[in-house]
Structure formats: structure tokens, C-alpha cells
Amino acid sequence: MTDEADSGKWGKADFLEALEKTVPPKAVAAAREILTWAEEKGLRLAPQKQAGEYTGFEVALDHKGTAYRLFKLADNGRLQFSAGARYPGWFQQLPPFDARGEELRLKLNGILDHFTGERREKVRQAVRAIAGLSADTRGGQKVQFELEWLADAAALSSFLGVLSWVVDEIRGS
């Protein structure tokens, strides 16, 4: 579902069209699958603006009065997790993960099995930021990696599988 206020202005098709101009087709395909997954899960797709221009979507779960901001898809072909001052270990501060941080960390670490080298390190930083373990994402720095890295079916399946688990756990709390 898209935020009501912006739904008539900019949507999924507009985002994918903008993305097609800047990234390889396999990154666009990964973004399309992620957005479809988010819609199927009933998550909120909030259009994001930078300098007055639409630049992507924040994918969030609204549950019991709390907005769980999962990640952002940007039209520069990156998937972003915020860390540091604005979201310091945000998942571990919210139920049900405030009491189950180690379980969350282990699930998230499972994503790493599908990456090597520099890609593994970038994804590791994202995992650490989500779980509240990162000392290297201070001051509101964004942890991000290329959507193209999720073009591999196993990597995308693992990523969406863990996020599905996170969403289901939140909804069950």
C-alpha cells in the first residue's frame, strides 16, 4: 500500500521507470520483486523526496502505533538502512526484538551466506545496523548496498525470507 497523500503523484511504476534509466535490468528486476513482496505483505510504501524530487520508497510496517521502518529503495539503485543517531539499533529497541536481539542477529547473519568480498562487508554493515550492533555507522550514516547484488535468486530469497520473518514476528507481538 502506498501513502495516501502521495499515491496520486508518484507510484511504483514511476519509480521503476526512473530506476531503469540508472541501473542494469537485473537491479530493476530485484526492485520489482521487493516492491511486490512489500505489497503482498501489506507494508506501507512511502514515497521519498530529496530536494523536492521523488527518489524512492521507504518500506515500513505500521503495527500497534509504531512505524517499523524496514528499509528504503532509492532510484540510484541502492537499498538503504538508516543507522546511527536517528535509528540507533532501532530493531532492538522495539518489541518483540527488544528482548530477542540475539535471535534477530542470527537470522540476519544468514543473509551473509550469499555474498563474498566487498559485497559481504556492505551487507554485514547493514545487518549490524539493523540489529543495533554497528560501531561503524555513527551520526545517522546510511548503510547501503546495490540492488543488483540481490539479483541472485538465492540472495533475494534469503533477504526477503528474513524480512518476512521479521514482519511476521512483529505482527505476532
C-alpha positions as CSV (number, residue, x, y, z in Angstrom):
1,M,0.0,0.0,0.0
2,T,1.3,3.5,-0.8
3,D,0.9,6.5,1.5
4,E,-2.5,8.1,0.7
5,A,-1.2,11.7,0.3
6,D,1.3,10.8,-2.4
7,S,-0.4,7.9,-4.1
8,G,-1.7,10.0,-7.0
9,K,1.6,11.8,-7.5
10,W,4.2,9.1,-7.7
11,G,4.0,5.4,-7.6
12,K,5.7,2.0,-8.2
13,A,5.6,2.3,-12.0
14,D,7.2,5.8,-11.8
15,F,9.9,4.5,-9.5
16,L,10.7,1.5,-11.7
17,E,10.8,3.8,-14.8
18,A,13.3,6.1,-13.1
19,L,15.3,3.2,-11.9
20,E,15.5,1.8,-15.5
21,K,17.4,4.9,-16.5
22,T,20.2,4.5,-14.0
23,V,20.8,0.8,-13.2
24,P,21.1,-2.6,-15.0
25,P,17.9,-4.6,-15.8
26,K,18.7,-7.2,-13.1
27,A,18.7,-4.4,-10.4
28,V,15.3,-3.2,-11.7
29,A,14.0,-6.8,-11.6
30,A,15.2,-7.2,-7.9
31,A,13.5,-3.9,-7.0
32,R,10.3,-5.0,-8.7
33,E,10.3,-8.3,-6.7
34,I,11.0,-6.4,-3.5
35,L,8.1,-4.0,-4.1
36,T,5.8,-6.8,-5.0
37,W,6.8,-8.6,-1.8
38,A,6.1,-5.5,0.2
39,E,2.7,-5.1,-1.3
40,E,1.8,-8.7,-0.7
41,K,2.9,-8.3,2.9
42,G,0.7,-5.3,3.3
43,L,3.6,-2.9,4.1
44,R,3.5,0.8,3.6
45,L,5.4,2.2,0.6
46,A,6.1,5.8,1.5
47,P,7.4,7.9,-1.4
48,Q,10.6,9.6,-0.5
49,K,11.7,13.1,-1.7
50,Q,15.1,14.7,-1.9
51,A,15.5,18.3,-2.9
52,G,11.8,18.3,-4.0
53,E,12.2,15.3,-6.3
54,Y,10.9,11.8,-5.7
55,T,13.8,9.4,-5.2
56,G,12.4,6.1,-4.0
57,F,10.3,4.4,-1.4
58,E,10.6,3.7,2.3
59,V,9.2,0.3,3.1
60,A,7.6,0.3,6.6
61,L,5.3,-1.8,8.8
62,D,2.8,0.1,10.9
63,H,1.9,-2.0,13.9
64,K,0.2,-1.0,17.2
65,G,1.1,2.6,16.8
66,T,4.7,2.1,15.9
67,A,6.2,2.6,12.4
68,Y,8.9,-0.1,11.8
69,R,10.9,1.4,9.0
70,L,12.5,-1.6,7.3
71,F,14.5,-0.1,4.5
72,K,14.5,2.4,1.6
73,L,14.7,1.6,-2.1
74,A,16.4,4.5,-3.9
75,D,16.3,5.4,-7.6
76,N,20.1,5.3,-7.6
77,G,19.9,1.5,-7.4
78,R,20.6,1.2,-3.7
79,L,18.9,-0.4,-0.8
80,Q,19.4,1.7,2.3
81,F,19.2,1.0,6.0
82,S,19.5,4.0,8.3
83,A,21.7,3.8,11.4
84,G,23.3,6.0,14.0
85,A,21.7,9.0,15.6
86,R,18.2,8.6,14.0
87,Y,17.9,4.8,14.3
88,P,20.4,3.6,16.8
89,G,19.8,-0.1,16.9
90,W,16.2,0.6,16.2
91,F,15.1,-3.0,15.9
92,Q,16.5,-3.9,19.3
93,Q,14.6,-1.0,20.8
94,L,11.2,-2.2,19.6
95,P,9.1,-5.2,20.6
96,P,9.4,-8.1,20.0
97,F,13.1,-7.7,19.4
98,D,13.9,-5.6,22.5
99,A,14.0,-9.0,24.3
100,R,15.2,-11.2,21.4
101,G,18.1,-9.3,19.9
102,E,20.4,-12.4,19.6
103,E,17.7,-14.3,17.7
104,L,17.3,-11.4,15.3
105,R,21.1,-11.1,14.8
106,L,21.4,-14.8,14.0
107,K,18.6,-14.7,11.5
108,L,20.1,-11.6,9.8
109,N,23.5,-13.2,9.6
110,G,22.0,-15.9,7.5
111,I,21.7,-13.4,4.7
112,L,25.5,-13.1,4.6
113,D,26.0,-16.7,3.3
114,H,25.1,-15.4,-0.2
115,F,27.8,-12.7,-0.5
116,T,31.6,-12.6,-0.7
117,G,34.3,-9.9,-0.6
118,E,33.3,-6.2,-0.5
119,R,29.6,-7.1,-1.1
120,R,29.7,-9.3,2.0
121,E,31.1,-6.4,4.1
122,K,28.5,-3.9,2.9
123,V,25.7,-6.4,3.7
124,R,27.3,-7.2,7.0
125,Q,27.2,-3.5,7.9
126,A,23.5,-3.4,7.0
127,V,22.9,-6.5,9.2
128,R,24.8,-4.9,12.1
129,A,22.9,-1.6,11.7
130,I,19.5,-3.3,11.8
131,A,20.5,-5.4,14.8
132,G,22.0,-2.5,16.7
133,L,25.5,-3.9,16.7
134,S,27.3,-1.5,14.5
135,A,30.0,0.8,15.7
136,D,30.9,1.9,12.2
137,T,27.6,3.7,11.4
138,R,27.7,6.8,13.6
139,G,25.9,10.1,13.1
140,G,22.9,9.0,11.1
141,Q,25.1,7.5,8.3
142,K,23.2,5.3,5.8
143,V,24.2,1.7,5.4
144,Q,23.5,0.7,1.8
145,F,24.2,-1.8,-0.9
146,E,23.4,-2.2,-4.5
147,L,20.1,-3.7,-5.5
148,E,21.9,-5.5,-8.2
149,W,23.5,-7.7,-5.5
150,L,20.1,-9.1,-4.8
151,A,19.6,-10.2,-8.5
152,D,20.9,-13.6,-7.5
153,A,17.7,-15.7,-6.7
154,A,19.2,-17.3,-3.6
155,A,20.4,-13.9,-2.2
156,L,17.0,-12.3,-2.8
157,S,15.1,-15.2,-1.4
158,S,17.2,-15.2,1.7
159,F,16.9,-11.4,2.1
160,L,13.1,-11.5,1.7
161,G,12.8,-14.6,3.8
162,V,14.5,-12.9,6.8
163,L,12.4,-9.8,6.3
164,S,9.2,-11.9,6.1
165,W,10.2,-13.5,9.4
166,V,10.8,-10.0,10.9
167,V,7.4,-8.8,9.7
168,D,5.7,-11.9,11.0
169,E,7.4,-11.6,14.4
170,I,6.3,-8.0,14.7
171,R,2.8,-8.7,13.8
172,G,2.7,-11.6,16.2
173,S,3.8,-9.4,19.1
